[in-house]
């Protein structure tokens, strides 16, 4: 890595090393600052050249960092390493040029992994989580359980908290709960977690990865080099297949989780109790009660699965059973994740705006028996036949919104032709109120009006949070 006096936790030298950082934003700016502080000669390249980018560039240039706006395609002369924002696609011309020049490409997670132990600090082990859905909730549950066990920890990564900040900050952690996206894993070739979980696999981000096989392979990188446990979902064979394909350390075990009764080396549910048959003595005969299903908030099936995965990782790290129960009880889910907004005239209104793909929407729909479903938005190439076919018997009615609502309407016509459908063409700020009013008209006492769009939000809203906020406000106006 060159010569110089400033080294990272791996003993690698950065002094005078020419590093290109691809992309400004939540990962690029911290990476550029860290590398500059290590003595590297940093050039930041960025596709955008808007007002926000110029302000960010000015901040970095004041530190002596070179920034090149409006050209993220050309490899700067002398580049010895690229550190990229995770969302930059592998087929970008910048990376093609890097491959031709023999230049490595890392993501911010890879950089953080390489910088562990800098300044003589003992590096904290990583308990890592990925999957198509449920990552953030599971990592937050895991952090809550670890804290209940008396451990110094933080939930970091794709959850919105920089792994670099956690690794290089003043806080000394015993262990980190790390959420990793498929993008981050793609750019993190040397990551080796203490233990890791893949929660589920469903088609997502295929435009970025190029195929389902490539997407799954990047998810599977999380298992490489695991030391203690590879946690997988018994209900999703693809996750077990990734464990079988992984190259792990000697003695690392495969640990499954299931909503049914667990076998040896599994966690599951027996008579409303979360049970561990993996991290106990004589797991052929013994089981350890961890918590009650009622301790999981909310106790929807997919969220119980999240809790079991979090418990498995915590138990792999040696956390006692009581901490699992206490941590789950202390956990409060983020907004817009199967959040109960209100009951109006005997109808429950549930905000799951975070259900931005069909896999998440399927899990949400499975949590309720009689549903008026509000769905639609940007489909991102998704198809809806399987989702509708699986959920048809639960649907009392459907209200469709958003740009790609016709795709869902057509699937409903094929697989649930008897279900009444309201198709709202409007996309103005009052559209969500109209959707909620139509849902109220279709619902009867005992039903659930469920916002689980199965689509992204950006056709009508800035993000899924704003969409959920609009739903909640509309529900509140029903009771006025």
C-alpha positions as CSV (number, residue, x, y, z in Angstrom):
1,X,0.0,0.0,0.0
2,X,3.0,2.3,-0.4
3,X,5.3,3.8,2.3
4,X,4.8,6.3,5.1
5,X,4.3,6.6,8.8
6,X,0.5,6.8,9.1
7,X,-1.0,3.4,9.3
8,X,-4.4,1.9,10.0
9,X,-5.4,-1.0,12.2
10,X,-4.1,-3.5,9.7
11,X,-0.7,-1.9,9.6
12,X,-1.3,-0.5,6.1
13,X,0.2,2.8,5.1
14,X,-1.8,5.7,3.7
15,X,0.7,8.5,3.7
16,X,0.8,10.0,0.2
17,X,-1.4,7.3,-1.3
18,X,-3.6,8.5,-4.1
19,X,-7.2,7.5,-3.3
20,X,-10.3,8.4,-5.3
21,X,-13.6,8.6,-3.4
22,X,-16.6,8.0,-5.6
23,X,-19.7,10.0,-4.5
24,X,-20.5,12.6,-2.0
25,X,-23.1,12.0,0.7
26,X,-23.5,10.0,3.8
27,X,-20.7,7.6,3.0
28,X,-18.4,9.6,0.7
29,X,-17.8,12.6,2.8
30,X,-16.8,10.7,6.0
31,X,-14.6,8.4,3.9
32,X,-12.9,11.4,2.2
33,X,-12.3,13.0,5.6
34,X,-10.9,9.9,7.2
35,X,-8.6,9.1,4.3
36,X,-7.3,12.7,4.3
37,X,-6.7,12.5,8.0
38,X,-4.6,9.4,7.4
39,X,-2.4,11.3,5.0
40,X,-3.8,10.0,1.7
41,X,-4.1,12.3,-1.3
42,X,-7.8,12.3,-1.8
43,X,-9.8,13.2,-4.9
44,X,-13.6,13.0,-4.7
45,X,-15.5,12.5,-8.0
46,X,-19.3,13.0,-8.2
47,X,-21.8,12.8,-11.0
48,X,-23.9,15.6,-9.7
49,X,-23.1,19.3,-9.8
50,X,-26.1,20.9,-8.0
51,X,-26.2,23.4,-5.2
52,X,-26.0,20.8,-2.5
53,X,-23.0,19.1,-4.1
54,X,-21.2,22.4,-4.5
55,X,-21.7,23.1,-0.8
56,X,-20.4,19.7,0.2
57,X,-17.4,20.2,-2.2
58,X,-16.6,23.5,-0.6
59,X,-16.5,21.9,2.8
60,X,-14.0,19.2,1.6
61,X,-11.9,21.6,-0.4
62,X,-11.4,23.8,2.7
63,X,-9.7,20.8,4.2
64,X,-7.4,20.4,1.2
65,X,-9.3,17.6,-0.5
66,X,-9.7,17.8,-4.3
67,X,-13.3,17.5,-5.6
68,X,-14.4,17.0,-9.2
69,X,-18.1,17.6,-9.7
70,X,-20.1,16.6,-12.8
71,X,-17.7,13.8,-13.8
72,X,-17.9,10.5,-12.0
73,X,-16.8,8.5,-15.0
74,X,-13.2,9.3,-15.5
75,X,-10.5,7.7,-13.3
76,X,-8.2,10.4,-11.9
77,X,-4.5,10.1,-12.9
78,X,-2.4,8.2,-10.3
79,X,-5.4,6.6,-8.6
80,X,-4.2,3.6,-6.4
81,X,-7.5,2.8,-4.8
82,X,-11.2,3.7,-5.2
83,X,-13.5,4.0,-2.2
84,X,-17.1,4.1,-3.5
85,X,-20.5,5.0,-2.2
86,X,-22.4,1.7,-2.0
87,X,-25.1,2.7,-4.5
88,X,-22.7,3.2,-7.5
89,X,-23.3,0.4,-9.9
90,X,-20.4,-2.0,-10.8
91,X,-20.8,-1.4,-14.5
92,X,-20.0,2.4,-14.2
93,X,-17.2,3.5,-16.6
94,X,-15.2,4.6,-13.5
95,X,-15.0,1.0,-12.3
96,X,-14.4,-0.4,-15.8
97,X,-11.4,2.0,-16.0
98,X,-10.3,0.8,-12.5
99,X,-10.4,-2.9,-13.5
100,X,-8.4,-2.1,-16.7
101,X,-5.8,-0.3,-14.6
102,X,-5.7,-3.0,-11.9
103,X,-7.0,-0.6,-9.2
104,X,-9.0,-2.1,-6.3
105,X,-12.5,-0.8,-5.4
106,X,-13.7,-0.8,-1.8
107,X,-16.9,0.4,-0.2
108,X,-17.1,2.4,3.0
109,X,-17.8,-0.8,4.9
110,X,-14.6,-2.4,3.5
111,X,-12.7,0.8,4.5
112,X,-14.2,0.6,8.0
113,X,-13.3,-3.1,8.3
114,X,-9.7,-2.3,7.3
115,X,-9.4,0.5,9.8
116,X,-10.6,-1.5,12.8
117,X,-8.0,-1.4,15.6
118,X,-6.4,1.8,14.5
119,X,-4.7,3.8,17.3
120,X,-4.3,0.6,19.3
121,X,-8.0,0.1,20.1
122,X,-9.2,-3.5,20.4
123,X,-11.5,-3.9,17.4
124,X,-15.1,-4.8,18.3
125,X,-16.5,-8.0,16.6
126,X,-19.3,-7.5,14.1
127,X,-22.7,-9.3,14.3
128,X,-24.0,-8.7,10.8
129,X,-27.5,-8.8,9.2
130,X,-28.7,-8.7,5.7
131,X,-31.8,-9.8,3.7
132,X,-34.4,-8.3,1.4
133,X,-36.6,-7.2,4.2
134,X,-36.4,-6.8,8.0
135,X,-32.8,-5.8,8.2
136,X,-33.2,-2.5,10.1
137,X,-35.7,-3.9,12.6
138,X,-33.6,-7.0,13.3
139,X,-30.4,-4.9,13.8
140,X,-32.3,-2.6,16.2
141,X,-33.7,-5.6,18.1
142,X,-30.2,-7.1,18.3
143,X,-28.7,-3.9,19.6
144,X,-31.4,-3.7,22.3
145,X,-30.8,-7.3,23.3
146,X,-27.0,-6.7,23.5
147,X,-27.5,-3.6,25.6
148,X,-29.8,-5.6,27.9
149,X,-27.0,-8.0,28.3
150,X,-24.7,-5.2,29.6
151,X,-22.7,-4.9,26.4
152,X,-21.5,-1.6,24.9
153,X,-22.9,-1.7,21.4
154,X,-24.4,0.4,18.5
155,X,-26.6,-0.3,15.5
156,X,-24.7,0.9,12.5
157,X,-24.3,0.5,8.7
158,X,-27.2,0.6,6.2
159,X,-29.4,1.6,9.1
160,X,-28.2,5.2,8.5
161,X,-25.3,5.4,11.0
162,X,-21.8,5.3,9.4
163,X,-19.8,2.2,10.3
164,X,-16.7,4.4,9.8
165,X,-17.9,6.7,12.6
166,X,-18.4,3.7,14.9
167,X,-15.0,2.2,14.1
168,X,-13.0,5.5,14.4
169,X,-15.0,7.3,17.1
170,X,-13.9,7.7,20.7
171,X,-16.5,5.2,22.0
172,X,-15.1,1.8,22.8
173,X,-17.6,-1.0,21.9
174,X,-17.8,-4.6,22.9
175,X,-19.6,-5.6,19.8
176,X,-21.4,-3.9,16.8
177,X,-24.8,-4.7,15.3
178,X,-24.2,-4.1,11.6
179,X,-26.9,-3.8,8.9
180,X,-25.5,-4.5,5.5
181,X,-27.2,-4.0,2.1
182,X,-26.4,-6.1,-1.0
183,X,-24.6,-3.0,-2.4
184,X,-22.3,-2.7,0.7
185,X,-21.5,-6.4,0.7
186,X,-20.6,-6.3,-3.0
187,X,-17.9,-3.7,-2.2
188,X,-16.6,-5.4,1.0
189,X,-14.5,-8.4,-0.1
190,X,-12.5,-8.9,3.2
191,X,-15.3,-8.5,5.7
192,X,-15.3,-11.4,8.2
193,X,-18.1,-11.2,10.8
194,X,-18.2,-13.0,14.2
195,X,-21.7,-14.2,13.2
196,X,-24.2,-13.2,10.5
197,X,-27.7,-13.7,9.4
198,X,-29.5,-13.6,6.0
199,X,-33.2,-13.1,6.9
200,X,-34.7,-13.8,3.5
201,X,-34.2,-13.5,-0.2
202,X,-36.6,-12.1,-2.8
203,X,-36.0,-10.3,-6.1
204,X,-34.9,-6.7,-5.4
205,X,-32.4,-4.3,-6.9
206,X,-32.0,-6.5,-9.9
207,X,-31.3,-3.5,-12.1
208,X,-28.1,-2.9,-10.0
209,X,-27.0,-6.5,-9.6
210,X,-28.0,-7.7,-13.1
211,X,-29.6,-11.0,-12.0
212,X,-31.1,-12.7,-9.0
213,X,-28.1,-15.0,-8.9
214,X,-25.7,-12.0,-8.6
215,X,-28.0,-10.4,-6.0
216,X,-28.0,-13.6,-3.9
217,X,-24.3,-14.1,-4.2
218,X,-23.6,-10.6,-2.9
219,X,-26.0,-11.2,0.1
220,X,-24.1,-14.5,0.7
221,X,-20.8,-12.7,1.1
222,X,-22.0,-11.9,4.7
223,X,-21.3,-15.5,5.7
224,X,-17.7,-15.6,4.4
225,X,-15.2,-16.2,7.2
226,X,-17.9,-16.3,10.0
227,X,-16.4,-17.6,13.2
228,X,-19.3,-18.8,15.4
229,X,-22.7,-18.9,13.6
230,X,-24.3,-18.5,10.2
231,X,-28.0,-17.8,10.9
232,X,-30.5,-18.7,8.2
233,X,-34.3,-18.8,7.7
234,X,-35.8,-22.3,7.6
235,X,-38.7,-20.9,5.6
236,X,-36.4,-19.6,2.9
237,X,-34.2,-22.4,1.4
238,X,-32.1,-19.9,-0.5
239,X,-30.7,-18.6,2.7
240,X,-29.6,-22.1,3.8
241,X,-28.1,-22.6,0.3
242,X,-25.9,-19.5,0.9
243,X,-24.7,-21.0,4.2
244,X,-23.8,-24.3,2.5
245,X,-21.8,-22.4,-0.1
246,X,-19.9,-20.2,2.4
247,X,-16.3,-20.6,3.4
248,X,-16.3,-20.2,7.2
249,X,-13.9,-20.8,10.0
250,X,-13.5,-24.2,11.5
251,X,-16.2,-24.8,14.1
252,X,-18.7,-22.2,12.8
253,X,-22.2,-23.6,12.9
254,X,-25.3,-23.3,10.8
255,X,-28.2,-22.1,13.0
256,X,-31.7,-21.9,11.6
257,X,-34.8,-20.0,12.8
258,X,-38.4,-21.0,12.3
259,X,-41.9,-19.9,13.3
260,X,-42.5,-23.6,14.1
261,X,-41.1,-25.9,16.7
262,X,-37.3,-25.9,16.5
263,X,-35.1,-28.9,16.0
264,X,-31.5,-29.1,17.3
265,X,-29.3,-26.1,16.3
266,X,-32.5,-24.0,15.7
267,X,-34.5,-21.3,17.3
268,X,-38.3,-21.4,17.0
269,X,-41.7,-21.0,18.7
270,X,-43.4,-23.5,21.0
271,X,-46.8,-22.6,22.5
272,X,-46.2,-18.8,22.3
273,X,-42.7,-19.0,23.6
274,X,-39.5,-18.2,21.7
275,X,-37.2,-21.2,22.3
276,X,-33.5,-21.8,21.7
277,X,-32.2,-25.3,20.9
278,X,-28.9,-24.0,19.4
279,X,-27.0,-22.4,22.2
280,X,-27.7,-24.9,25.0
281,X,-26.0,-27.9,26.4
282,X,-27.2,-31.2,24.9
283,X,-29.3,-29.5,22.2
284,X,-30.6,-32.9,21.2
285,X,-32.7,-33.0,24.4
286,X,-32.7,-29.5,25.9
287,X,-34.3,-26.1,25.0
288,X,-34.0,-22.7,26.6
289,X,-37.0,-20.4,26.9
290,X,-36.0,-16.9,25.7
291,X,-39.2,-14.7,25.6
292,X,-42.9,-14.8,24.9
293,X,-44.3,-13.9,21.5
294,X,-46.2,-11.1,23.3
295,X,-42.7,-9.6,24.1
296,X,-42.2,-8.9,20.4
297,X,-43.5,-5.5,19.2
298,X,-45.5,-5.9,17.0
299,X,-46.1,-9.7,17.2
300,X,-46.7,-10.1,13.4
301,X,-45.2,-13.3,12.0
302,X,-42.4,-11.7,10.0
303,X,-41.5,-9.6,13.1
304,X,-41.3,-12.7,15.3
305,X,-38.9,-14.1,12.6
306,X,-36.8,-10.9,13.0
307,X,-36.8,-11.4,16.7
308,X,-35.6,-15.0,16.4
309,X,-32.8,-14.0,14.1
310,X,-31.7,-11.2,16.4
311,X,-31.9,-13.6,19.4
312,X,-29.7,-16.2,17.5
313,X,-27.0,-13.6,16.8
314,X,-27.0,-12.4,20.4
315,X,-26.9,-16.0,21.8
316,X,-24.0,-16.7,19.4
317,X,-22.2,-13.9,21.2
318,X,-23.0,-15.4,24.6
319,X,-25.8,-13.2,25.7
320,X,-28.0,-14.8,28.4
321,X,-31.6,-15.7,27.8
322,X,-32.9,-13.0,30.2
323,X,-31.3,-10.3,28.1
324,X,-33.2,-11.6,25.0
325,X,-36.5,-11.1,26.8
326,X,-35.5,-7.8,28.3
327,X,-34.1,-6.5,25.0
328,X,-37.2,-7.4,23.0
329,X,-39.5,-5.8,25.6
330,X,-37.4,-2.6,25.5
331,X,-37.4,-2.4,21.7
332,X,-39.6,0.1,19.9
333,X,-39.9,-0.2,16.1
334,X,-39.3,2.7,13.8
335,X,-42.2,4.6,12.3
336,X,-44.0,3.3,9.2
337,X,-43.3,-0.4,10.0
338,X,-46.7,-2.1,10.6
339,X,-47.5,0.8,13.0
340,X,-51.0,1.0,14.5
341,X,-52.3,4.5,13.7
342,X,-55.8,4.4,15.2
343,X,-59.1,2.5,15.5
344,X,-62.0,4.2,13.8
345,X,-65.5,2.7,14.1
346,X,-64.1,-0.7,14.9
347,X,-61.6,-0.7,12.0
348,X,-57.8,-0.8,12.7
349,X,-55.6,1.5,10.5
350,X,-52.1,0.2,10.0
351,X,-49.2,2.1,8.4
352,X,-46.6,-0.1,6.8
353,X,-45.4,2.4,4.2
354,X,-41.9,0.8,4.6
355,X,-43.3,-2.2,2.6
356,X,-41.8,-0.9,-0.6
357,X,-41.6,-4.3,-2.4
358,X,-43.8,-7.3,-2.9
359,X,-41.9,-9.5,-0.4
360,X,-42.4,-7.0,2.4
361,X,-46.0,-6.4,1.5
362,X,-46.7,-10.2,1.5
363,X,-45.4,-10.4,5.1
364,X,-47.5,-7.5,6.1
365,X,-50.7,-8.9,4.5
366,X,-50.1,-12.2,6.2
367,X,-50.4,-10.5,9.6
368,X,-54.1,-9.7,9.3
369,X,-57.2,-11.7,8.4
370,X,-59.6,-9.3,6.8
371,X,-58.0,-6.4,5.0
372,X,-58.8,-3.3,2.9
373,X,-55.4,-2.9,1.2
374,X,-54.0,0.5,0.0
375,X,-51.3,-0.3,-2.5
376,X,-49.4,1.2,-5.5
377,X,-46.6,3.5,-6.4
378,X,-43.4,2.8,-8.4
379,X,-43.1,-0.9,-9.1
380,X,-39.4,-0.9,-9.9
381,X,-39.9,-3.7,-12.3
382,X,-41.8,-5.9,-9.9
383,X,-44.7,-8.2,-10.8
384,X,-47.7,-8.8,-8.5
385,X,-49.3,-12.1,-9.5
386,X,-47.7,-14.2,-6.7
387,X,-48.4,-11.5,-4.1
388,X,-52.1,-11.2,-5.0
389,X,-52.6,-14.9,-5.4
390,X,-51.2,-15.6,-1.9
391,X,-53.1,-12.8,-0.2
392,X,-56.5,-12.9,-2.1
393,X,-58.4,-14.7,0.6
394,X,-57.6,-12.0,3.1
395,X,-58.7,-9.1,0.9
396,X,-62.1,-7.4,1.6
397,X,-61.2,-4.5,-0.8
398,X,-58.3,-2.7,-2.5
399,X,-57.6,1.0,-3.1
400,X,-54.9,1.6,-5.7
401,X,-52.8,4.7,-5.9
402,X,-49.6,5.7,-7.8
403,X,-47.9,5.5,-11.1
404,X,-47.9,1.7,-11.6
405,X,-51.2,0.8,-10.0
406,X,-52.4,-0.8,-13.2
407,X,-50.0,-3.6,-12.7
408,X,-51.6,-4.5,-9.4
409,X,-55.1,-4.0,-10.8
410,X,-54.4,-6.5,-13.6
411,X,-53.0,-9.0,-11.0
412,X,-56.2,-8.6,-9.0
413,X,-58.4,-9.2,-12.0
414,X,-56.5,-12.4,-12.6
415,X,-56.3,-13.8,-9.1
416,X,-59.0,-12.0,-7.0
417,X,-61.7,-10.9,-9.5
418,X,-64.4,-10.9,-6.7
419,X,-62.5,-8.3,-4.6
420,X,-63.8,-4.7,-5.0
421,X,-61.1,-2.4,-6.3
422,X,-61.0,1.4,-6.3
423,X,-58.5,2.9,-8.8
424,X,-57.5,6.4,-7.8
425,X,-55.9,8.3,-10.7
426,X,-55.1,11.5,-8.8
427,X,-51.5,12.1,-7.6
428,X,-52.0,15.5,-5.8
429,X,-51.4,16.1,-2.1
430,X,-55.0,15.1,-1.3
431,X,-54.8,11.7,-2.9
432,X,-53.9,9.9,0.3
433,X,-56.9,11.3,2.1
434,X,-59.1,10.2,-0.8
435,X,-57.6,6.7,-0.6
436,X,-58.2,6.5,3.1
437,X,-61.8,7.7,2.7
438,X,-62.4,5.0,0.0
439,X,-60.8,2.4,2.3
440,X,-63.1,3.4,5.1
441,X,-66.1,3.0,2.8
442,X,-65.0,-0.6,1.9
443,X,-64.2,-1.6,5.5
444,X,-66.4,-3.1,8.2
445,X,-65.9,-3.4,11.9
446,X,-63.2,-6.0,12.6
447,X,-61.3,-5.2,9.4
448,X,-57.9,-3.8,9.0
449,X,-57.1,-0.9,6.6
450,X,-53.5,-1.6,5.7
451,X,-51.1,0.7,3.8
452,X,-48.6,-1.8,2.5
453,X,-47.9,-0.4,-1.0
454,X,-45.5,-3.1,-2.4
455,X,-44.0,-0.2,-4.3
456,X,-41.6,2.7,-3.9
457,X,-43.0,6.1,-3.0
458,X,-41.2,8.6,-5.2
459,X,-43.9,9.0,-7.8
460,X,-46.1,10.8,-5.3
461,X,-43.9,11.4,-2.1
462,X,-40.4,12.3,-1.2
463,X,-39.9,9.0,0.5
464,X,-41.8,6.2,2.3
465,X,-41.8,8.3,5.5
466,X,-43.7,11.1,3.9
467,X,-46.2,8.6,2.4
468,X,-46.7,7.1,5.9
469,X,-47.1,10.5,7.4
470,X,-49.8,11.4,4.9
471,X,-51.6,8.1,5.6
472,X,-51.5,8.8,9.4
473,X,-52.8,12.4,8.9
474,X,-55.6,11.2,6.7
475,X,-56.6,8.6,9.3
476,X,-56.7,11.3,12.0
477,X,-59.0,13.4,9.8
478,X,-61.4,10.5,9.7
479,X,-62.1,10.8,13.4
480,X,-62.6,14.6,13.3
